[in-house]
Amino acid sequence: MITGDQKRDEIFLRLKKAMEQILQVTREKDINKRPEVTWGTHMVNDLGVDSLEIMDLVAVVEKEFGIKLDVQQFASQGVIGDLVGYIFDELKKRK
């Protein structure tokens, strides 16, 4: 049986992969300038995510997880760990 923590870890890895595909900063050629995406990474302060990237991320996350997200709520999460919790909660509602 999958625990809540395991599910959150899976969500984090899938979200991180999606972010790496979409966000220019995560594709920085100089590895020393490339920010690390962790549970505590802030989307705006650490990654410089703008409103267009938020919209792109929402679309990718909705497709990846098969859920519908509120863009404002998604954007207000800020820290990746909070975003994982938001996606986790939305997935639980779906059941």
Sequence and secondary structure as in RCSB ss.txt:
>XXXX:A:sequence
MITGDQKRDEIFLRLKKAMEQILQVTREKDINKRPEVTWGTHMVNDLGVDSLEIMDLVAVVEKEFGIKLDVQQFA
SQGVIGDLVGYIFDELKKRK
>XXXX:A:secstr
   HHHHHHHHHHHHHHHHHHH GGGG SSTTTS    TT BTTTTT   HHHHHHHHHHHHHHHT    HHHHH
HT BHHHHHHHHHHHHHHH 
